[in-house]
Amino acid sequence: MAVPLLDPAKLQLVQELEIEMMSDMYNRLVSACHRKCIPVKYHEPELGKGESVCLDRCVAKYLDVHERIGKKLSNMSQGEAEADLTKINLQDKK
Amino acid sequence: MTEADQIKTFKDFLVQYNKLSELCFNDCIHDFTSRNLRPSEDKCTVNCMEKYLRTNQRVSQRFHEFQMVANENMLALAQKSGNPS
């Protein structure tokens, strides 16, 4: 995504926000995959084979969904920006 | 590491601690006919905690692997668009 103003203070703010967002996403990822892959019966402390495989796939799928939604969202906001631009252009022509 | 970073790390740890207590309490404790933890409940909570930490460890490994691949792809893409040879 384009950052319109590149003055250092704002850039740092954007970077901090990005890191915060990343760690929030990571925490949600751990919670979601734990909920979906680990049964509530805690008979042993080790991860079982099936649980481990489930976690691996869960992470891959979660990140896949995250990326897809990100692309969809940026497409949508881009489409909106373009629609606004054409609107402005049309108004200018009148 | 600055003081602000250390405070942030400590805060993250406390949040994690509370989350883990809540999760393992909800998953392991269902019986309130006694005020003491039963051995089975104690075992369940300890296993719950260890398992969660291992889960976190594994997810973290996979997450970083994906992160590395994504970074390499970005770098390759930037180099490609930077000098079109």
N, CA and C atoms of all chains as a GROMACS GRO file, in nm:
protein
  537
    1MET      N    1   0.084  -0.120   0.000
    1MET     CA    2   0.000   0.000   0.000
    1MET      C    3   0.087   0.125   0.000
    2ALA      N    4   0.049   0.225  -0.070
    2ALA     CA    5   0.130   0.346  -0.080
    2ALA      C    6   0.116   0.432   0.045
    3VAL      N    7   0.229   0.477   0.096
    3VAL     CA    8   0.227   0.569   0.209
    3VAL      C    9   0.247   0.709   0.153
    4PRO      N   10   0.147   0.793   0.162
    4PRO     CA   11   0.154   0.921   0.093
    4PRO      C   12   0.263   1.015   0.148
    5LEU      N   13   0.271   1.029   0.281
    5LEU     CA   14   0.370   1.120   0.337
    5LEU      C   15   0.480   1.040   0.406
    6LEU      N   16   0.604   1.065   0.366
    6LEU     CA   17   0.713   0.984   0.418
    6LEU      C   18   0.798   1.055   0.522
    7ASP      N   19   0.736   1.144   0.602
    7ASP     CA   20   0.821   1.205   0.705
    7ASP      C   21   0.844   1.103   0.817
    8PRO      N   22   0.967   1.104   0.873
    8PRO     CA   23   1.014   0.995   0.960
    8PRO      C   24   0.919   0.962   1.076
    9ALA      N   25   0.859   1.063   1.138
    9ALA     CA   26   0.772   1.037   1.253
    9ALA      C   27   0.653   0.952   1.214
   10LYS      N   28   0.593   0.989   1.100
   10LYS     CA   29   0.476   0.915   1.054
   10LYS      C   30   0.515   0.775   1.009
   11LEU      N   31   0.631   0.766   0.945
   11LEU     CA   32   0.680   0.636   0.900
   11LEU      C   33   0.699   0.542   1.018
   12GLN      N   34   0.756   0.597   1.126
   12GLN     CA   35   0.779   0.514   1.245
   12GLN      C   36   0.647   0.468   1.305
   13LEU      N   37   0.549   0.558   1.304
   13LEU     CA   38   0.417   0.525   1.357
   13LEU      C   39   0.356   0.411   1.277
   14VAL      N   40   0.369   0.422   1.144
   14VAL     CA   41   0.315   0.317   1.056
   14VAL      C   42   0.384   0.184   1.083
   15GLN      N   43   0.517   0.191   1.102
   15GLN     CA   44   0.592   0.068   1.128
   15GLN      C   45   0.552   0.004   1.261
   16GLU      N   46   0.536   0.089   1.363
   16GLU     CA   47   0.495   0.037   1.493
   16GLU      C   48   0.358  -0.027   1.485
   17LEU      N   49   0.270   0.038   1.411
   17LEU     CA   50   0.134  -0.014   1.392
   17LEU      C   51   0.139  -0.150   1.323
   18GLU      N   52   0.228  -0.160   1.223
   18GLU     CA   53   0.242  -0.283   1.149
   18GLU      C   54   0.288  -0.398   1.239
   19ILE      N   55   0.386  -0.368   1.326
   19ILE     CA   56   0.437  -0.470   1.418
   19ILE      C   57   0.328  -0.512   1.515
   20GLU      N   58   0.254  -0.413   1.567
   20GLU     CA   59   0.147  -0.442   1.662
   20GLU      C   60   0.041  -0.530   1.596
   21MET      N   61   0.008  -0.494   1.471
   21MET     CA   62  -0.093  -0.570   1.398
   21MET      C   63  -0.047  -0.714   1.374
   22MET      N   64   0.082  -0.727   1.344
   22MET     CA   65   0.140  -0.858   1.320
   22MET      C   66   0.130  -0.944   1.446
   23SER      N   67   0.164  -0.888   1.561
   23SER     CA   68   0.162  -0.969   1.683
   23SER      C   69   0.019  -0.999   1.724
   24ASP      N   70  -0.074  -0.909   1.695
   24ASP     CA   71  -0.216  -0.937   1.722
   24ASP      C   72  -0.262  -1.053   1.634
   25MET      N   73  -0.221  -1.049   1.508
   25MET     CA   74  -0.257  -1.155   1.415
   25MET      C   75  -0.199  -1.288   1.462
   26TYR      N   76  -0.075  -1.284   1.509
   26TYR     CA   77  -0.010  -1.406   1.555
   26TYR      C   78  -0.084  -1.466   1.676
   27ASN      N   79  -0.122  -1.378   1.769
   27ASN     CA   80  -0.194  -1.427   1.887
   27ASN      C   81  -0.327  -1.491   1.849
   28ARG      N   82  -0.396  -1.428   1.752
   28ARG     CA   83  -0.522  -1.486   1.706
   28ARG      C   84  -0.499  -1.620   1.637
   29LEU      N   85  -0.389  -1.628   1.563
   29LEU     CA   86  -0.353  -1.752   1.494
   29LEU      C   87  -0.332  -1.865   1.594
   30VAL      N   88  -0.255  -1.837   1.700
   30VAL     CA   89  -0.229  -1.940   1.801
   30VAL      C   90  -0.360  -1.983   1.866
   31SER      N   91  -0.445  -1.886   1.902
   31SER     CA   92  -0.572  -1.921   1.968
   31SER      C   93  -0.659  -2.005   1.877
   32ALA      N   94  -0.671  -1.962   1.751
   32ALA     CA   95  -0.760  -2.031   1.658
   32ALA      C   96  -0.713  -2.174   1.636
   33CYS      N   97  -0.582  -2.192   1.611
   33CYS     CA   98  -0.532  -2.326   1.580
   33CYS      C   99  -0.531  -2.414   1.705
   34HIS      N  100  -0.509  -2.354   1.821
   34HIS     CA  101  -0.517  -2.434   1.943
   34HIS      C  102  -0.660  -2.483   1.963
   35ARG      N  103  -0.755  -2.394   1.943
   35ARG     CA  104  -0.896  -2.430   1.960
   35ARG      C  105  -0.937  -2.539   1.862
   36LYS      N  106  -0.888  -2.530   1.736
   36LYS     CA  107  -0.934  -2.624   1.635
   36LYS      C  108  -0.857  -2.755   1.632
   37CYS      N  109  -0.733  -2.756   1.682
   37CYS     CA  110  -0.651  -2.876   1.668
   37CYS      C  111  -0.627  -2.954   1.798
   38ILE      N  112  -0.640  -2.889   1.912
   38ILE     CA  113  -0.608  -2.957   2.037
   38ILE      C  114  -0.737  -2.990   2.112
   39PRO      N  115  -0.770  -3.120   2.125
   39PRO     CA  116  -0.889  -3.158   2.200
   39PRO      C  117  -0.873  -3.120   2.348
   40VAL      N  118  -0.985  -3.095   2.415
   40VAL     CA  119  -0.976  -3.049   2.554
   40VAL      C  120  -0.936  -3.158   2.653
   41LYS      N  121  -0.917  -3.280   2.603
   41LYS     CA  122  -0.868  -3.385   2.694
   41LYS      C  123  -0.716  -3.373   2.705
   42TYR      N  124  -0.669  -3.332   2.821
   42TYR     CA  125  -0.524  -3.312   2.837
   42TYR      C  126  -0.464  -3.430   2.911
   43HIS      N  127  -0.454  -3.546   2.841
   43HIS     CA  128  -0.398  -3.664   2.905
   43HIS      C  129  -0.247  -3.660   2.913
   44GLU      N  130  -0.184  -3.597   2.812
   44GLU     CA  131  -0.038  -3.589   2.817
   44GLU      C  132   0.008  -3.450   2.772
   45PRO      N  133   0.127  -3.410   2.819
   45PRO     CA  134   0.173  -3.274   2.786
   45PRO      C  135   0.228  -3.260   2.645
   46GLU      N  136   0.268  -3.373   2.582
   46GLU     CA  137   0.328  -3.362   2.448
   46GLU      C  138   0.220  -3.347   2.341
   47LEU      N  139   0.261  -3.284   2.231
   47LEU     CA  140   0.172  -3.277   2.116
   47LEU      C  141   0.170  -3.412   2.046
   48GLY      N  142   0.050  -3.460   2.014
   48GLY     CA  143   0.041  -3.585   1.939
   48GLY      C  144   0.076  -3.563   1.794
   49LYS      N  145   0.094  -3.673   1.720
   49LYS     CA  146   0.132  -3.661   1.579
   49LYS      C  147   0.022  -3.591   1.499
   50GLY      N  148  -0.101  -3.638   1.521
   50GLY     CA  149  -0.215  -3.579   1.451
   50GLY      C  150  -0.231  -3.432   1.484
   51GLU      N  151  -0.211  -3.399   1.610
   51GLU     CA  152  -0.223  -3.260   1.654
   51GLU      C  153  -0.118  -3.173   1.586
   52SER      N  154   0.005  -3.226   1.578
   52SER     CA  155   0.113  -3.150   1.515
   52SER      C  156   0.083  -3.122   1.368
   53VAL      N  157   0.039  -3.226   1.297
   53VAL     CA  158   0.007  -3.210   1.154
   53VAL      C  159  -0.106  -3.111   1.138
   54CYS      N  160  -0.206  -3.122   1.225
   54CYS     CA  161  -0.320  -3.029   1.221
   54CYS      C  162  -0.272  -2.885   1.239
   55LEU      N  163  -0.181  -2.864   1.335
   55LEU     CA  164  -0.130  -2.728   1.361
   55LEU      C  165  -0.057  -2.674   1.238
   56ASP      N  166   0.027  -2.758   1.176
   56ASP     CA  167   0.101  -2.713   1.057
   56ASP      C  168   0.005  -2.668   0.948
   57ARG      N  169  -0.096  -2.751   0.923
   57ARG     CA  170  -0.192  -2.716   0.818
   57ARG      C  171  -0.273  -2.595   0.856
   58CYS      N  172  -0.306  -2.587   0.984
   58CYS     CA  173  -0.387  -2.475   1.032
   58CYS      C  174  -0.315  -2.343   1.008
   59VAL      N  175  -0.184  -2.339   1.040
   59VAL     CA  176  -0.106  -2.217   1.020
   59VAL      C  177  -0.105  -2.179   0.872
   60ALA      N  178  -0.080  -2.279   0.786
   60ALA     CA  179  -0.075  -2.253   0.642
   60ALA      C  180  -0.208  -2.198   0.592
   61LYS      N  181  -0.317  -2.261   0.636
   61LYS     CA  182  -0.449  -2.218   0.591
   61LYS      C  183  -0.485  -2.080   0.643
   62TYR      N  184  -0.452  -2.055   0.769
   62TYR     CA  185  -0.485  -1.926   0.830
   62TYR      C  186  -0.415  -1.813   0.754
   63LEU      N  187  -0.285  -1.834   0.727
   63LEU     CA  188  -0.209  -1.730   0.657
   63LEU      C  189  -0.259  -1.713   0.514
   64ASP      N  190  -0.302  -1.824   0.453
   64ASP     CA  191  -0.358  -1.818   0.319
   64ASP      C  192  -0.484  -1.732   0.318
   65VAL      N  193  -0.573  -1.760   0.413
   65VAL     CA  194  -0.697  -1.682   0.425
   65VAL      C  195  -0.665  -1.535   0.452
   66HIS      N  196  -0.569  -1.512   0.540
   66HIS     CA  197  -0.528  -1.376   0.574
   66HIS      C  198  -0.484  -1.299   0.448
   67GLU      N  199  -0.405  -1.366   0.366
   67GLU     CA  200  -0.354  -1.304   0.244
   67GLU      C  201  -0.467  -1.276   0.145
   68ARG      N  202  -0.554  -1.377   0.127
   68ARG     CA  203  -0.666  -1.361   0.033
   68ARG      C  204  -0.755  -1.245   0.072
   69ILE      N  205  -0.788  -1.239   0.202
   69ILE     CA  206  -0.877  -1.133   0.248
   69ILE      C  207  -0.809  -0.997   0.230
   70GLY      N  208  -0.678  -0.994   0.258
   70GLY     CA  209  -0.603  -0.869   0.239
   70GLY      C  210  -0.610  -0.821   0.095
   71LYS      N  211  -0.592  -0.916   0.001
   71LYS     CA  212  -0.597  -0.880  -0.141
   71LYS      C  213  -0.736  -0.830  -0.180
   72LYS      N  214  -0.840  -0.905  -0.133
   72LYS     CA  215  -0.978  -0.866  -0.162
   72LYS      C  216  -1.005  -0.725  -0.110
   73LEU      N  217  -0.963  -0.700   0.015
   73LEU     CA  218  -0.989  -0.570   0.076
   73LEU      C  219  -0.920  -0.458   0.000
   74SER      N  220  -0.794  -0.482  -0.039
   74SER     CA  221  -0.722  -0.375  -0.108
   74SER      C  222  -0.779  -0.354  -0.248
   75ASN      N  223  -0.826  -0.462  -0.311
   75ASN     CA  224  -0.896  -0.447  -0.439
   75ASN      C  225  -1.020  -0.362  -0.424
   76MET      N  226  -1.095  -0.391  -0.316
   76MET     CA  227  -1.218  -0.317  -0.293
   76MET      C  228  -1.192  -0.169  -0.270
   77SER      N  229  -1.091  -0.140  -0.187
   77SER     CA  230  -1.066   0.001  -0.157
   77SER      C  231  -1.008   0.071  -0.280
   78GLN      N  232  -0.932  -0.005  -0.361
   78GLN     CA  233  -0.879   0.052  -0.484
   78GLN      C  234  -0.994   0.083  -0.580
   79GLY      N  235  -1.088  -0.013  -0.590
   79GLY     CA  236  -1.205   0.007  -0.675
   79GLY      C  237  -1.283   0.130  -0.634
   80GLU      N  238  -1.297   0.147  -0.501
   80GLU     CA  239  -1.368   0.264  -0.451
   80GLU      C  240  -1.297   0.393  -0.487
   81ALA      N  241  -1.163   0.390  -0.472
   81ALA     CA  242  -1.085   0.511  -0.502
   81ALA      C  243  -1.100   0.546  -0.650
   82GLU      N  244  -1.097   0.441  -0.734
   82GLU     CA  245  -1.112   0.466  -0.878
   82GLU      C  246  -1.251   0.519  -0.911
   83ALA      N  247  -1.353   0.463  -0.844
   83ALA     CA  248  -1.490   0.509  -0.865
   83ALA      C  249  -1.502   0.657  -0.826
   84ASP      N  250  -1.439   0.692  -0.713
   84ASP     CA  251  -1.440   0.832  -0.668
   84ASP      C  252  -1.375   0.921  -0.774
   85LEU      N  253  -1.260   0.873  -0.827
   85LEU     CA  254  -1.187   0.952  -0.927
   85LEU      C  255  -1.273   0.977  -1.051
   86THR      N  256  -1.339   0.869  -1.100
   86THR     CA  257  -1.421   0.887  -1.221
   86THR      C  258  -1.536   0.982  -1.192
   87LYS      N  259  -1.588   0.972  -1.069
   87LYS     CA  260  -1.697   1.063  -1.029
   87LYS      C  261  -1.650   1.209  -1.039
   88ILE      N  262  -1.530   1.232  -0.983
   88ILE     CA  263  -1.475   1.368  -0.983
   88ILE      C  264  -1.452   1.414  -1.127
   89ASN      N  265  -1.397   1.322  -1.209
   89ASN     CA  266  -1.372   1.357  -1.349
   89ASN      C  267  -1.501   1.393  -1.421
   90LEU      N  268  -1.605   1.314  -1.393
   90LEU     CA  269  -1.734   1.340  -1.458
   90LEU      C  270  -1.787   1.478  -1.417
   91GLN      N  271  -1.773   1.509  -1.288
   91GLN     CA  272  -1.820   1.638  -1.239
   91GLN      C  273  -1.743   1.753  -1.303
   92ASP      N  274  -1.611   1.729  -1.323
   92ASP     CA  275  -1.528   1.833  -1.385
   92ASP      C  276  -1.572   1.861  -1.528
   93LYS      N  277  -1.616   1.754  -1.597
   93LYS     CA  278  -1.653   1.770  -1.737
   93LYS      C  279  -1.782   1.851  -1.753
   94LYS      N  280  -1.868   1.840  -1.652
   94LYS     CA  281  -1.996   1.910  -1.663
   94LYS      C  282  -1.981   2.061  -1.664
   95MET      N  283   1.785  -0.341   2.465
   95MET     CA  284   1.640  -0.333   2.490
   95MET      C  285   1.610  -0.214   2.582
   96THR      N  286   1.524  -0.127   2.538
   96THR     CA  287   1.492  -0.010   2.620
   96THR      C  288   1.394  -0.050   2.730
   97GLU      N  289   1.376   0.044   2.824
   97GLU     CA  290   1.286   0.017   2.936
   97GLU      C  291   1.144  -0.003   2.888
   98ALA      N  292   1.104   0.076   2.788
   98ALA     CA  293   0.969   0.066   2.734
   98ALA      C  294   0.947  -0.073   2.673
   99ASP      N  295   1.048  -0.125   2.606
   99ASP     CA  296   1.038  -0.258   2.547
   99ASP      C  297   1.024  -0.364   2.655
  100GLN      N  298   1.103  -0.348   2.762
  100GLN     CA  299   1.097  -0.445   2.871
  100GLN      C  300   0.960  -0.446   2.936
  101ILE      N  301   0.904  -0.326   2.954
  101ILE     CA  302   0.770  -0.318   3.013
  101ILE      C  303   0.668  -0.384   2.922
  102LYS      N  304   0.684  -0.363   2.792
  102LYS     CA  305   0.592  -0.423   2.694
  102LYS      C  306   0.601  -0.575   2.699
  103THR      N  307   0.725  -0.627   2.706
  103THR     CA  308   0.745  -0.772   2.714
  103THR      C  309   0.681  -0.829   2.840
  104PHE      N  310   0.700  -0.758   2.951
  104PHE     CA  311   0.643  -0.803   3.077
  104PHE      C  312   0.491  -0.803   3.071
  105LYS      N  313   0.436  -0.700   3.009
  105LYS     CA  314   0.291  -0.689   2.996
  105LYS      C  315   0.237  -0.803   2.909
  106ASP      N  316   0.307  -0.830   2.798
  106ASP     CA  317   0.266  -0.940   2.711
  106ASP      C  318   0.266  -1.072   2.787
  107PHE      N  319   0.370  -1.089   2.872
  107PHE     CA  320   0.380  -1.211   2.951
  107PHE      C  321   0.260  -1.224   3.045
  108LEU      N  322   0.223  -1.114   3.112
  108LEU     CA  323   0.110  -1.118   3.205
  108LEU      C  324  -0.020  -1.148   3.133
  109VAL      N  325  -0.038  -1.088   3.016
  109VAL     CA  326  -0.160  -1.113   2.938
  109VAL      C  327  -0.168  -1.260   2.901
  110GLN      N  328  -0.053  -1.315   2.858
  110GLN     CA  329  -0.043  -1.456   2.820
  110GLN      C  330  -0.077  -1.546   2.939
  111TYR      N  331  -0.023  -1.509   3.054
  111TYR     CA  332  -0.044  -1.583   3.179
  111TYR      C  333  -0.194  -1.588   3.212
  112ASN      N  334  -0.260  -1.474   3.204
  112ASN     CA  335  -0.404  -1.469   3.233
  112ASN      C  336  -0.484  -1.552   3.134
  113LYS      N  337  -0.444  -1.544   3.008
  113LYS     CA  338  -0.516  -1.618   2.904
  113LYS      C  339  -0.504  -1.768   2.927
  114LEU      N  340  -0.383  -1.809   2.963
  114LEU     CA  341  -0.356  -1.951   2.986
  114LEU      C  342  -0.434  -2.001   3.107
  115SER      N  343  -0.439  -1.921   3.214
  115SER     CA  344  -0.516  -1.960   3.333
  115SER      C  345  -0.662  -1.979   3.297
  116GLU      N  346  -0.714  -1.884   3.221
  116GLU     CA  347  -0.856  -1.889   3.184
  116GLU      C  348  -0.885  -2.015   3.102
  117LEU      N  349  -0.801  -2.035   2.999
  117LEU     CA  350  -0.820  -2.150   2.910
  117LEU      C  351  -0.816  -2.281   2.987
  118CYS      N  352  -0.713  -2.302   3.068
  118CYS     CA  353  -0.695  -2.430   3.134
  118CYS      C  354  -0.797  -2.448   3.247
  119PHE      N  355  -0.835  -2.340   3.311
  119PHE     CA  356  -0.941  -2.351   3.411
  119PHE      C  357  -1.071  -2.397   3.345
  120ASN      N  358  -1.106  -2.331   3.235
  120ASN     CA  359  -1.232  -2.365   3.167
  120ASN      C  360  -1.231  -2.506   3.112
  121ASP      N  361  -1.113  -2.551   3.063
  121ASP     CA  362  -1.107  -2.685   3.003
  121ASP      C  363  -1.094  -2.797   3.106
  122CYS      N  364  -1.040  -2.768   3.223
  122CYS     CA  365  -1.008  -2.876   3.317
  122CYS      C  366  -1.097  -2.882   3.441
  123ILE      N  367  -1.152  -2.772   3.482
  123ILE     CA  368  -1.225  -2.771   3.610
  123ILE      C  369  -1.375  -2.765   3.585
  124HIS      N  370  -1.443  -2.875   3.619
  124HIS     CA  371  -1.588  -2.878   3.598
  124HIS      C  372  -1.661  -2.912   3.727
  125ASP      N  373  -1.588  -2.959   3.826
  125ASP     CA  374  -1.653  -3.013   3.946
  125ASP      C  375  -1.630  -2.921   4.066
  126PHE      N  376  -1.738  -2.879   4.130
  126PHE     CA  377  -1.723  -2.788   4.245
  126PHE      C  378  -1.782  -2.848   4.372
  127THR      N  379  -1.766  -2.981   4.387
  127THR     CA  380  -1.812  -3.042   4.510
  127THR      C  381  -1.704  -3.039   4.618
  128SER      N  382  -1.584  -2.996   4.579
  128SER     CA  383  -1.476  -2.982   4.677
  128SER      C  384  -1.401  -2.853   4.647
  129ARG      N  385  -1.344  -2.791   4.752
  129ARG     CA  386  -1.272  -2.666   4.727
  129ARG      C  387  -1.127  -2.690   4.685
  130ASN      N  388  -1.080  -2.815   4.702
  130ASN     CA  389  -0.942  -2.846   4.666
  130ASN      C  390  -0.933  -2.901   4.525
  131LEU      N  391  -0.818  -2.873   4.462
  131LEU     CA  392  -0.793  -2.930   4.330
  131LEU      C  393  -0.773  -3.080   4.346
  132ARG      N  394  -0.842  -3.159   4.264
  132ARG     CA  395  -0.819  -3.303   4.268
  132ARG      C  396  -0.694  -3.336   4.187
  133PRO      N  397  -0.630  -3.450   4.217
  133PRO     CA  398  -0.508  -3.485   4.141
  133PRO      C  399  -0.530  -3.485   3.991
  134SER      N  400  -0.648  -3.534   3.947
  134SER     CA  401  -0.675  -3.538   3.802
  134SER      C  402  -0.686  -3.397   3.746
  135GLU      N  403  -0.744  -3.307   3.823
  135GLU     CA  404  -0.756  -3.168   3.777
  135GLU      C  405  -0.620  -3.101   3.771
  136ASP      N  406  -0.539  -3.132   3.871
  136ASP     CA  407  -0.404  -3.077   3.876
  136ASP      C  408  -0.324  -3.122   3.754
  137LYS      N  409  -0.333  -3.253   3.725
  137LYS     CA  410  -0.261  -3.310   3.612
  137LYS      C  411  -0.310  -3.246   3.482
  138CYS      N  412  -0.442  -3.232   3.471
  138CYS     CA  413  -0.501  -3.174   3.351
  138CYS      C  414  -0.451  -3.031   3.329
  139THR      N  415  -0.449  -2.952   3.434
  139THR     CA  416  -0.407  -2.812   3.417
  139THR      C  417  -0.259  -2.802   3.378
  140VAL      N  418  -0.177  -2.888   3.441
  140VAL     CA  419  -0.034  -2.885   3.407
  140VAL      C  420  -0.013  -2.928   3.262
  141ASN      N  421  -0.082  -3.038   3.222
  141ASN     CA  422  -0.073  -3.083   3.083
  141ASN      C  423  -0.124  -2.977   2.987
  142CYS      N  424  -0.233  -2.913   3.025
  142CYS     CA  425  -0.293  -2.808   2.942
  142CYS      C  426  -0.191  -2.697   2.917
  143MET      N  427  -0.125  -2.655   3.022
  143MET     CA  428  -0.026  -2.548   3.010
  143MET      C  429   0.090  -2.589   2.921
  144GLU      N  430   0.145  -2.709   2.948
  144GLU     CA  431   0.260  -2.754   2.869
  144GLU      C  432   0.222  -2.769   2.723
  145LYS      N  433   0.102  -2.824   2.700
  145LYS     CA  434   0.059  -2.846   2.563
  145LYS      C  435   0.041  -2.713   2.490
  146TYR      N  436  -0.013  -2.616   2.561
  146TYR     CA  437  -0.033  -2.485   2.498
  146TYR      C  438   0.101  -2.423   2.458
  147LEU      N  439   0.198  -2.435   2.548
  147LEU     CA  440   0.331  -2.379   2.519
  147LEU      C  441   0.394  -2.449   2.399
  148ARG      N  442   0.377  -2.582   2.394
  148ARG     CA  443   0.430  -2.654   2.277
  148ARG      C  444   0.357  -2.614   2.150
  149THR      N  445   0.225  -2.594   2.162
  149THR     CA  446   0.147  -2.549   2.047
  149THR      C  447   0.200  -2.415   1.997
  150ASN      N  448   0.221  -2.325   2.091
  150ASN     CA  449   0.272  -2.192   2.057
  150ASN      C  450   0.407  -2.202   1.986
  151GLN      N  451   0.493  -2.289   2.040
  151GLN     CA  452   0.626  -2.310   1.983
  151GLN      C  453   0.617  -2.357   1.837
  152ARG      N  454   0.530  -2.456   1.815
  152ARG     CA  455   0.518  -2.512   1.680
  152ARG      C  456   0.461  -2.409   1.583
  153VAL      N  457   0.355  -2.340   1.627
  153VAL     CA  458   0.294  -2.238   1.541
  153VAL      C  459   0.397  -2.130   1.509
  154SER      N  460   0.477  -2.094   1.608
  154SER     CA  461   0.580  -1.992   1.588
  154SER      C  462   0.681  -2.035   1.482
  155GLN      N  463   0.723  -2.163   1.488
  155GLN     CA  464   0.817  -2.215   1.388
  155GLN      C  465   0.758  -2.201   1.247
  156ARG      N  466   0.636  -2.252   1.230
  156ARG     CA  467   0.572  -2.248   1.098
  156ARG      C  468   0.553  -2.104   1.052
  157PHE      N  469   0.510  -2.019   1.144
  157PHE     CA  470   0.485  -1.878   1.113
  157PHE      C  471   0.612  -1.813   1.057
  158HIS      N  472   0.725  -1.839   1.125
  158HIS     CA  473   0.849  -1.778   1.079
  158HIS      C  474   0.894  -1.833   0.944
  159GLU      N  475   0.867  -1.961   0.922
  159GLU     CA  476   0.900  -2.018   0.792
  159GLU      C  477   0.823  -1.946   0.681
  160PHE      N  478   0.693  -1.927   0.704
  160PHE     CA  479   0.612  -1.857   0.604
  160PHE      C  480   0.660  -1.714   0.586
  161GLN      N  481   0.695  -1.652   0.696
  161GLN     CA  482   0.743  -1.515   0.696
  161GLN      C  483   0.868  -1.502   0.609
  162MET      N  484   0.960  -1.599   0.627
  162MET     CA  485   1.085  -1.598   0.551
  162MET      C  486   1.057  -1.610   0.402
  163VAL      N  487   0.970  -1.704   0.367
  163VAL     CA  488   0.937  -1.724   0.226
  163VAL      C  489   0.875  -1.598   0.167
  164ALA      N  490   0.784  -1.538   0.243
  164ALA     CA  491   0.717  -1.416   0.194
  164ALA      C  492   0.819  -1.304   0.174
  165ASN      N  493   0.913  -1.292   0.268
  165ASN     CA  494   1.017  -1.188   0.256
  165ASN      C  495   1.104  -1.210   0.133
  166GLU      N  496   1.142  -1.336   0.111
  166GLU     CA  497   1.225  -1.368  -0.006
  166GLU      C  498   1.152  -1.334  -0.135
  167ASN      N  499   1.022  -1.367  -0.139
  167ASN     CA  500   0.942  -1.338  -0.257
  167ASN      C  501   0.935  -1.187  -0.282
  168MET      N  502   0.915  -1.111  -0.173
  168MET     CA  503   0.908  -0.965  -0.185
  168MET      C  504   1.038  -0.908  -0.238
  169LEU      N  505   1.149  -0.962  -0.183
  169LEU     CA  506   1.282  -0.916  -0.224
  169LEU      C  507   1.305  -0.945  -0.372
  170ALA      N  508   1.269  -1.066  -0.412
  170ALA     CA  509   1.287  -1.106  -0.552
  170ALA      C  510   1.204  -1.017  -0.644
  171LEU      N  511   1.083  -0.988  -0.600
  171LEU     CA  512   0.993  -0.906  -0.678
  171LEU      C  513   1.049  -0.763  -0.690
  172ALA      N  514   1.102  -0.712  -0.579
  172ALA     CA  515   1.158  -0.576  -0.578
  172ALA      C  516   1.278  -0.568  -0.669
  173GLN      N  517   1.362  -0.672  -0.665
  173GLN     CA  518   1.481  -0.672  -0.751
  173GLN      C  519   1.444  -0.681  -0.897
  174LYS      N  520   1.340  -0.762  -0.925
  174LYS     CA  521   1.293  -0.779  -1.062
  174LYS      C  522   1.243  -0.646  -1.119
  175SER      N  523   1.161  -0.575  -1.039
  175SER     CA  524   1.103  -0.449  -1.087
  175SER      C  525   1.205  -0.337  -1.080
  176GLY      N  526   1.309  -0.356  -0.992
  176GLY     CA  527   1.411  -0.252  -0.976
  176GLY      C  528   1.503  -0.244  -1.097
  177ASN      N  529   1.558  -0.361  -1.140
  177ASN     CA  530   1.644  -0.361  -1.259
  177ASN      C  531   1.593  -0.464  -1.360
  178PRO      N  532   1.508  -0.421  -1.451
  178PRO     CA  533   1.453  -0.514  -1.549
  178PRO      C  534   1.558  -0.556  -1.651
  179SER      N  535   1.622  -0.672  -1.626
  179SER     CA  536   1.729  -0.715  -1.718
  179SER      C  537   1.682  -0.830  -1.805
   0.00000   0.00000   0.00000
